[in-house]
């Protein structure tokens, strides 16, 4: 019987196995969840954007969002490889309260979450912060740096959001792939730190 050929370099040739994990991207209506998933995904992202209609005017507050014409009605999905052996699957939640019933299903199996915040409408992220604090899922709060949005001291934002001292608060430009990826790195590191305790 002839000897086996040497292993091919790369996967299976002594390389560490790939770990895949689920991260949830959440926050209020129009805060940039779809933008973050789209900007960082290495695959064509799945989005469930639907054109907003007159029917939603009574329930979806558009002040501060003059250019918003679509909204997520189910979820966003993307994938990003953070390292040779770590792949993140991203699930973006819908932002409106009437779709919050889907969050439990979207969060199932996740190791961490990002709560995006728009400083023009800070109060819109309160339900997401409350949800993840109650669920016990590790999360980070990411201030999405919209052009022209007010800038507040970190201490004031932490107080306004009633964040626990251990909850990371970072800045993020959801339009920028590198910035979005750094936010995801922070989520993974935070979750690992909590697991290691």
N, C-alpha and C positions, 0 to 999 in steps of 0.2 A: 504494500500500500504506500503511495507516495506521501511524503511529508506535507503537512498543511502549509499554505503560503503564509508569509508574515502578515500580521494584522495591518490593515490600512490605517494610516494616520487619521486622527479625528475621532469621531464618535465610535465607540465600541473598541477602540484601540487603547484602552486604559484611561480615556477621558472620563471625567465625572458625569454621572447621569444628569439629564436635564430635569430641573425642577420647574414645574409650572404652578402658578398661583393666581388667585383671583383678587382683583382690587376694584372697589366700587368708587365711582366719581359722583359726588352728590352736591347738593346746594339748592338755592332758590331758583325761581324762574328767571331765565335770561342771564344767568351768572357766568356762562362759558363752559358748561360741562361737555357739550357736543364739540365745541372748539378744541378743548384739551384732548379729548379722545381722538379727534381727527388729526390734530397736529402731530401727535406722538406715535400714532399707529403705523406699523410697518406693513400692514396689509390694508386693503381697501376697507375702511370701516363700515360697519352696518349702522345706519342711523334710521330713526323712525320719525324724521322731521315731517311735519304736516303744515300746510299753509293755514295761518290763523284766519278765522272768519269773524264776521260781525257777532256771531253767537257767543264768542269767547270774551267780548269786550266787557261784559258785566263781571267776569270772574278773574281775568288776567290783567293785573295792573301793568300798564305799559309806560307809566311816567318814568323818565330817565332812560327809556329804551326806544328812542324814536325810529330806529332802523329795523326793529324786530318784526319780521313778517312770518316766521315759521317757529314751530315749537316741537319738542320731543313728546310723543304721545305714548311711547312704550319704553324704549331703552336705546342706548348706544352700545356698540361693541367694537373693540379693537384689540390689537395684540402688539406688544413691544418686547424685544429681547434686551434685557438690561446687562446681561453678562453671558459668557459662553454657556453657562449652565443654569440660567434663570430667565424664564419667560413669564411675563405678566399678561393676563387676560383682563381687559378693562371693561367694566360694565357701568355705563352712565345711567343714572336714574332720571326720570322726568321730574321737573321742578315744581309743578303745580300741586297744591294740596290734594286736589281731587284724584290724582294718580298715585298718591302715597300708599295705597293699598298694595301696590306691586313691589314695594321696597323689600318686604320680608323675603319674597322669592328671589329678587335680584341679589340680596346680601348673603343668602345661604351659601356657605362654603368659602366665603371671602376671608382673607387674612388681615385686611385693613381697608381703610377708606380715606378719600380726600373730600373735605368739605370746602367747596369754593365759596368765596365771599366777594361781593361787589360793595365797595365802601360807600357807594351812592345809595345802597339799599341794604344796609347791614342786617336789619331785622328779618329779611327774607331767608337768612340762613339759620335762624333760631330753630325751626323744626328739625333740620338735619343734624345740628349739633346735639339737640335733645335726644333724637333717635339713637345716635351712635353712643352717646353716654349711657343711655338706658340699656342698650344691647350689649355693651361691654366690648364691642369690636374696636380694636385700636384705630385711631384716626388722627389725621393732621388737618389743621385749618390752613388753607392757602388763600391769601389775599390776591385776587386776580387784578393785575395792574392795568385797568382800563385807562385809555387816554383821557386826561382831564378829570379823573375821579379824585375826590379829596384824599389826602394822605394824613393818617393819624399816627400818633406814637404807638408803638407796640403795646406798651402798658395799658393805654386807654382801650385799645381793641380787645386785649385779653379780658379787661374788666367788663367791657360792653357785652362780650360773648360769654362771660362767666366761665371761662376755660379753667380747667384744673391745671396746676403748675406743670404737670408732666406732659400735657398735650402740646405738641409742637405747633408753632405758628410761623408760617413762612410766606414769602412773597412769590408770586408765580405769574408769568405772562402766558396764559393758556394758548396764545397764538404761536408761541415760540417752542419748537421741538425740544431744544436743550433745557429750557426752563421747566417745561412740563415733565421731562424725564427726571430732572433733579427733584421735583416734588414727589414723584413716584419712588425714587431712591429713599427719600426721607420717610415715606410711609413704610416701606419694607424694613428699613433700619429700626424704626420705632416699634413695629410689630415684633421683630426679632429680639429687641431689647426686652420687651415685656414677656416674651416666651422664655427668655433665659433667666428670668428672676426666680 
